[in-house]
Amino acid sequence: MKVRNLFLSIMLSLGSISTVYAENSIKPATNIQETGTKVVMLGTGHPGFDSKRAGQAILIVVDKKLYLFDCGPGYMKNFNSLSKLPWMPKDTLFTNDSVYGAINKLFLTHLDSDHTLGLDEFLLRPWVQGRSTQPVIYGPKGTKNLVAQSLNAFKSDIDHRTLGSQPSNQTGYKAIVHEISKEGVVYQDAKVTVTAFKVPHGSWADGMAYGYRIQTPDKVIVLSGDTRYEERNFQFFKDADILIHEVLSDVGNKKLSPDWQKYMLEAHTTTTQLANIANIVKPKKLVLNHAIFFGQSEQSLLNEVTEIYKGDVILAEDNMIID
């Protein structure tokens, strides 16, 4: 299988990389450590159609607590592939003491639809399966309105479940929303600190698109969000154990019409630019996410990066688990 061969060649060329797949994906999760921080690529796609990639969603797991970053279309089905893993909360229906209750923290990088079309799923599906605690959502200005409109759109469904014979609760879908207005720490608990930083993405106004730096007991994980090349970002990328960065094929982009090339460079980071960034900030692992291929193969896009940057590079795929 082409994708399996691609990841096999990456792993062989880069040495020992603790990257595996959930059980219904390309490679079974057999070598993953049972303790420590886990990063799960629940959705790695872009706005276009890709049968192998759901919309953007990255899950960080620390001591069975779940931290979800973005909620693009189709990501939630991939939770099922994690249900038997020992470091995940138990998959027990109709109780808050389960994976459904643990799906309760969401951090949005920005409000583009390919990062938010799964918001309704985040609000409603875990609630139907037993979540009773109020979920908490962090995001830029406009997040409160998006959540309110989403719940309003599904009022009939909510009424059907809460006013009919189905056992339910009145709290598990009512999100507490915190809109981010400035850079800095936006969330902190006993083991995890999440810091938001502004990134430039197309025509979004200042403070409407963010990346996140996540500190856990054993890892520093940086999510670039959608961003063009910007040297100011480098300070947030440095000393990362895992840098998950969006990427655009430089070769593919140059084949577009001039107006689209211009737009892409205002909104996204090319393979050449990202390789140069990695040479400066030197992450322990560089994960290529939200890959926009524009007709290039996965191997070709990967080569565009590795021809310039010689560190550990991983092309993200749905259900990939990074230890």
PLY file of the C-alpha trace (Angstrom):
ply
format ascii 1.0
element vertex 323
property float x
property float y
property float z
element edge 322
property int vertex1
property int vertex2
end_header
0.00 0.00 0.00
1.44 3.35 -1.06
0.83 5.23 2.20
2.14 2.42 4.34
5.28 2.24 2.25
5.68 6.00 2.58
5.60 5.92 6.37
7.79 2.83 6.49
10.41 4.59 4.40
10.22 7.66 6.63
10.67 5.63 9.79
13.56 3.66 8.37
15.34 6.76 7.13
14.89 8.74 10.33
15.67 6.03 12.84
13.49 5.30 15.83
10.36 7.43 15.76
7.61 6.52 18.21
4.80 6.97 15.74
2.07 4.38 15.36
-1.51 4.10 14.18
-4.74 3.20 15.89
-6.05 -0.29 15.32
-8.35 0.32 12.34
-5.77 2.29 10.44
-2.59 1.49 8.54
-0.50 0.02 11.34
-1.60 -1.38 14.75
-0.62 0.41 17.94
1.76 -2.14 19.40
4.90 -0.19 20.34
3.40 2.91 21.92
4.31 3.62 25.56
1.45 3.37 28.05
2.56 6.46 29.98
3.46 9.98 28.98
1.93 12.51 26.63
0.27 11.23 23.46
-0.56 13.28 20.38
-3.28 11.84 18.15
-3.83 13.23 14.67
-7.60 12.79 14.50
-7.94 14.91 11.36
-5.17 16.08 9.06
-7.00 17.44 6.03
-7.44 20.81 4.34
-10.56 22.49 2.88
-10.57 20.21 -0.17
-11.97 16.68 -0.41
-9.70 13.86 0.77
-11.10 10.41 1.46
-8.17 9.58 3.77
-8.16 12.75 5.83
-10.85 14.21 8.07
-10.95 17.93 8.84
-8.43 19.43 11.22
-8.43 17.96 14.74
-5.49 17.21 17.03
-5.95 15.42 20.35
-3.43 15.61 23.18
-3.80 13.04 25.95
-2.18 13.44 29.36
-3.08 10.97 32.13
-6.38 10.16 30.39
-7.36 13.81 30.20
-8.20 14.97 26.69
-7.31 18.30 25.07
-8.77 18.78 21.60
-7.46 21.38 19.18
-9.81 22.27 16.30
-12.81 20.23 15.21
-12.99 19.93 11.45
-15.54 17.80 9.59
-15.48 14.06 10.17
-12.87 13.87 12.92
-15.03 12.38 15.68
-15.39 8.95 14.10
-11.65 8.50 14.63
-12.14 8.51 18.40
-13.50 4.99 18.00
-10.09 3.72 16.91
-8.67 4.73 20.31
-11.25 3.02 22.50
-9.16 -0.01 23.51
-5.91 1.79 24.20
-4.83 1.69 27.86
-3.96 5.40 28.08
-7.45 6.49 26.96
-10.49 6.92 29.23
-12.78 3.90 29.19
-15.38 3.63 26.45
-18.51 3.19 28.57
-21.86 4.43 27.33
-24.24 6.74 29.18
-21.92 7.91 31.92
-19.79 11.00 32.39
-17.04 8.79 33.81
-15.92 7.74 30.34
-14.27 8.96 27.16
-17.49 10.84 26.41
-17.22 12.85 29.60
-13.52 13.40 28.95
-14.18 15.03 25.57
-14.75 18.34 27.32
-12.00 20.81 26.32
-11.69 22.38 22.87
-9.24 25.00 21.62
-9.94 26.62 18.24
-7.10 28.13 16.24
-9.44 30.21 14.07
-12.95 30.04 12.67
-12.36 28.76 9.14
-14.96 26.10 8.39
-12.44 23.31 7.79
-11.42 23.74 11.44
-14.91 24.15 12.93
-17.51 22.16 10.94
-17.33 19.44 13.59
-18.31 21.80 16.41
-21.85 20.39 16.50
-20.39 16.92 17.00
-18.23 18.13 19.88
-21.23 19.77 21.55
-23.80 17.05 21.02
-22.45 13.56 20.38
-20.54 13.09 23.68
-23.52 14.60 25.51
-25.91 12.07 23.97
-23.52 9.30 25.05
-23.36 10.47 28.67
-21.33 13.65 29.14
-22.92 15.74 31.88
-20.13 18.19 32.68
-20.23 21.42 30.70
-17.60 21.43 27.95
-15.20 24.38 27.80
-14.23 26.03 24.51
-11.45 28.54 23.84
-11.23 30.46 20.59
-10.99 33.89 18.96
-13.68 36.54 18.86
-16.79 35.08 17.27
-16.54 31.72 19.02
-19.44 32.53 21.37
-21.67 33.37 18.44
-20.64 30.24 16.55
-21.47 28.04 19.55
-24.79 29.78 20.17
-25.83 29.50 16.53
-24.82 25.84 16.42
-26.96 25.00 19.44
-29.84 27.01 18.02
-29.60 25.09 14.75
-30.02 21.82 16.66
-32.70 23.03 19.07
-35.18 20.49 17.74
-32.77 17.65 18.42
-31.94 18.96 21.89
-35.63 19.39 22.75
-36.41 15.91 21.47
-33.79 14.41 23.77
-34.40 16.53 26.87
-38.20 16.77 26.75
-38.96 13.24 25.58
-38.47 9.79 27.09
-34.74 9.53 26.40
-32.58 9.65 29.54
-30.60 12.89 29.34
-29.17 15.80 31.27
-29.45 19.56 30.85
-25.76 20.44 31.13
-23.52 18.32 28.90
-24.14 20.32 25.73
-24.05 23.82 27.25
-20.52 24.96 26.52
-18.69 27.56 28.55
-16.90 29.72 25.99
-13.80 31.83 26.55
-12.91 34.17 23.71
-9.20 34.86 23.38
-8.31 38.52 22.94
-4.57 38.49 23.56
-1.55 36.25 23.65
-0.63 34.36 26.76
-1.73 31.46 28.94
-5.38 30.63 28.21
-5.65 27.37 30.14
-3.80 25.71 32.98
-4.38 22.70 35.18
-2.09 20.61 37.39
-0.18 19.13 34.46
-0.93 21.08 31.27
-0.43 24.72 30.31
-1.80 26.04 27.01
-0.42 29.31 25.67
-1.97 31.06 22.68
0.02 33.17 20.24
-1.18 35.23 17.28
-0.45 34.04 13.75
-1.08 35.78 10.40
-3.50 33.89 8.17
-4.83 35.50 5.02
-7.24 38.35 5.60
-8.17 37.41 9.15
-7.72 40.48 11.37
-5.03 40.63 14.05
-6.02 38.39 16.95
-8.41 36.24 14.92
-6.01 33.36 14.24
-3.86 31.63 16.85
-1.28 28.92 17.31
-0.87 27.06 20.59
2.13 26.03 22.68
1.28 23.18 25.05
3.50 22.29 28.00
2.95 18.87 29.60
5.09 17.09 32.22
7.23 15.48 29.51
6.64 17.37 26.25
6.48 20.78 24.63
4.08 20.58 21.69
3.56 23.51 19.34
0.64 23.76 16.91
1.15 26.40 14.26
-2.48 26.71 13.27
-2.96 28.09 9.76
-0.24 30.66 9.18
1.94 32.15 6.50
5.69 32.42 6.94
6.30 34.85 9.78
9.59 35.21 11.67
7.73 36.41 14.76
6.36 32.87 15.12
9.83 31.44 15.65
9.99 32.43 19.33
7.00 30.18 20.02
8.38 27.30 17.95
11.75 27.04 19.68
12.57 24.12 21.99
9.57 22.11 20.78
9.63 18.36 21.21
6.93 18.19 18.54
6.22 21.02 16.09
3.01 20.39 14.15
3.00 22.85 11.29
0.75 23.40 8.29
2.38 23.09 4.88
1.78 23.93 1.22
3.61 22.28 -1.67
5.94 24.87 -3.14
6.03 23.00 -6.45
2.25 22.69 -6.59
1.64 26.30 -5.65
3.85 27.57 -8.47
1.55 25.87 -10.96
-1.45 27.95 -9.87
-2.60 31.18 -11.44
-0.85 34.32 -10.10
-3.85 35.44 -8.03
-4.09 32.08 -6.26
-0.34 31.92 -5.72
-0.49 35.32 -4.05
-3.37 34.30 -1.82
-1.71 31.05 -0.77
1.49 32.82 0.24
-0.54 35.26 2.33
-2.30 32.43 4.13
0.01 29.40 4.24
3.61 28.26 4.62
5.37 26.52 1.74
7.50 23.42 2.02
10.63 25.47 1.34
9.70 28.04 3.96
8.88 25.37 6.54
12.16 23.56 5.96
14.01 26.83 6.52
11.99 27.46 9.69
12.87 23.99 10.99
16.56 24.61 10.35
16.31 27.65 12.61
14.06 26.42 15.45
15.23 22.76 15.33
12.26 20.81 16.69
12.90 17.25 17.84
10.09 16.14 15.53
8.52 18.11 12.70
5.02 17.00 11.74
3.65 18.20 8.40
-0.06 18.86 8.87
-2.92 20.36 6.85
-0.84 19.44 3.79
-2.01 21.15 0.60
-0.61 19.04 -2.23
-1.97 20.75 -5.36
-1.39 17.65 -7.46
1.88 16.58 -5.86
2.23 13.14 -4.31
2.75 12.63 -0.60
6.31 11.52 -1.23
7.01 14.54 -3.42
5.74 16.96 -0.80
7.79 15.22 1.86
10.87 15.39 -0.36
10.39 19.14 -0.81
10.98 19.48 2.93
13.63 16.82 3.53
15.85 18.04 0.70
16.45 21.15 2.82
15.81 20.04 6.40
17.57 16.88 7.60
15.88 16.41 10.97
13.03 14.08 11.89
10.06 14.76 9.60
6.66 13.06 9.65
3.84 13.56 7.17
0.66 13.52 9.25
-2.07 10.97 8.54
-5.40 10.41 10.29
-5.16 8.12 13.36
-1.42 8.68 13.68
-0.26 8.58 17.30
2.93 10.45 18.18
4.56 9.46 21.46
0 1
1 2
2 3
3 4
4 5
5 6
6 7
7 8
8 9
9 10
10 11
11 12
12 13
13 14
14 15
15 16
16 17
17 18
18 19
19 20
20 21
21 22
22 23
23 24
24 25
25 26
26 27
27 28
28 29
29 30
30 31
31 32
32 33
33 34
34 35
35 36
36 37
37 38
38 39
39 40
40 41
41 42
42 43
43 44
44 45
45 46
46 47
47 48
48 49
49 50
50 51
51 52
52 53
53 54
54 55
55 56
56 57
57 58
58 59
59 60
60 61
61 62
62 63
63 64
64 65
65 66
66 67
67 68
68 69
69 70
70 71
71 72
72 73
73 74
74 75
75 76
76 77
77 78
78 79
79 80
80 81
81 82
82 83
83 84
84 85
85 86
86 87
87 88
88 89
89 90
90 91
91 92
92 93
93 94
94 95
95 96
96 97
97 98
98 99
99 100
100 101
101 102
102 103
103 104
104 105
105 106
106 107
107 108
108 109
109 110
110 111
111 112
112 113
113 114
114 115
115 116
116 117
117 118
118 119
119 120
120 121
121 122
122 123
123 124
124 125
125 126
126 127
127 128
128 129
129 130
130 131
131 132
132 133
133 134
134 135
135 136
136 137
137 138
138 139
139 140
140 141
141 142
142 143
143 144
144 145
145 146
146 147
147 148
148 149
149 150
150 151
151 152
152 153
153 154
154 155
155 156
156 157
157 158
158 159
159 160
160 161
161 162
162 163
163 164
164 165
165 166
166 167
167 168
168 169
169 170
170 171
171 172
172 173
173 174
174 175
175 176
176 177
177 178
178 179
179 180
180 181
181 182
182 183
183 184
184 185
185 186
186 187
187 188
188 189
189 190
190 191
191 192
192 193
193 194
194 195
195 196
196 197
197 198
198 199
199 200
200 201
201 202
202 203
203 204
204 205
205 206
206 207
207 208
208 209
209 210
210 211
211 212
212 213
213 214
214 215
215 216
216 217
217 218
218 219
219 220
220 221
221 222
222 223
223 224
224 225
225 226
226 227
227 228
228 229
229 230
230 231
231 232
232 233
233 234
234 235
235 236
236 237
237 238
238 239
239 240
240 241
241 242
242 243
243 244
244 245
245 246
246 247
247 248
248 249
249 250
250 251
251 252
252 253
253 254
254 255
255 256
256 257
257 258
258 259
259 260
260 261
261 262
262 263
263 264
264 265
265 266
266 267
267 268
268 269
269 270
270 271
271 272
272 273
273 274
274 275
275 276
276 277
277 278
278 279
279 280
280 281
281 282
282 283
283 284
284 285
285 286
286 287
287 288
288 289
289 290
290 291
291 292
292 293
293 294
294 295
295 296
296 297
297 298
298 299
299 300
300 301
301 302
302 303
303 304
304 305
305 306
306 307
307 308
308 309
309 310
310 311
311 312
312 313
313 314
314 315
315 316
316 317
317 318
318 319
319 320
320 321
321 322
